Amino acid sequence: MEVMERIQKQVDSAAIVLYMKGTPQFPQCGFSATAAKTLASTGVEFAYVNIFEDQEVFQNLPSFADWPTFPQIYMSSELVGGGDIIVEMAEMGTLKAAMQEATDKFTSQ
């Protein structure tokens, strides 16, 4: 399977997918740590992909949705953005609702 197809399959496999450096339990950069912590603070489940475990994903994800940096957060198979956007959504009080909406949409498929 081509790497872009693998990425698409990952993005489609869960309501919310966080591409990050490391894992939520052991993040390997501050931005990934903040994104994972912010998502987790909502209590809504999310999936994650440790980009260090697959060099093809690490190298090709920036061109998948034309977003050059990590972490990357997808909801309902669409790029939401990076950690700064998630933090901003949390501060505005919209993150949990967006995550719940993505989860509801995913489970009704």
N, C-alpha and C positions, 0 to 999 in steps of 0.2 A: 504494500500500500504506500502510495506517495505521501510525503510528509504533510502536505497541505490537506490531503484527505484525512489523515490521522488527526490533525489539529481540528478540522471540522467535526469529526466524530467525537472528539473530546468535548468541544464546545456544545455539541448537541446532546451529550450524555447526561447532563445535569442542568438544573434550573439556573444555578450560579456556579461559575468556574473562575477560580483565581489562579492565574499563572504567576508563580513567585519563585524567588531564589530561596531554596530550602523548603521547610514545611511549617505549618502554623505553630507546631510545638518547638521547632528549631529553625527559625528564620535565619537566613544568611546575609541579610542586609536590612538596614533600618526601614527602608520604604516598604519592603515585603512584610516586615514585622508589624508596621503600622496598619497596612492594609488588612492583614489577617486578623489582627486584634480588633480593628474597627468592624469588620464583617462579623466576627464572633460575638461582639458586644450586642448584636441585635437578637441573638438567640435563634436565628434562622439558619438552617443547615446550608452548607456550601461545600463544593468539591474544590480540590486544588490539584495543581500539577507542579511538581518541582522541576523547573526547567533545567537544572543541573543534571538530572537523571537521563535526559535525552538531548544530545547535542544537536540533532536535526531540528527539534522543536525550538531549542534555544536560538539557533541561527536563523530560523525561518519565521518564527512567530511575529517579529516586527513587520514583516511584509504581508502577513496574513490579513491584517486589518489596518495596515498603514499607521501603526503606532510604534514608535521607535524604542520605547523604554519598558522596563519591568518595575513593578508588577502590572499585569493587565487583568481587568475584571470583566467578565461576560455575564450577562443576564438574558435569559430567553434567547440564547445563541447570538446575541448582539454585543459588541464591545461597548461598555459603559465608559471605560477610560482607565486611568491609573489610580494610584493610592490617593493622590491629592483630591481627586473628584469624589472618591468614596468618603473621605474625611469631610469634605464640604457638604455632601449629602447628609451625613450623620449630624453635622452641626445645624443644618437646616431642618432636620427632623423628617427627611424624606427617605432615608436609606432603608429602614426596616420595612416600610410600606412597599417600596420598589422590589425589595427582595421577596417579600411575601407574595406580591403579584406575580413575580417570575415563577415562584414555587407553585402557586395555584395554577398558573397556565401550563407549567410542565406536567403536573400531576393529572390534569384534565385531558392530556393528549391521548 
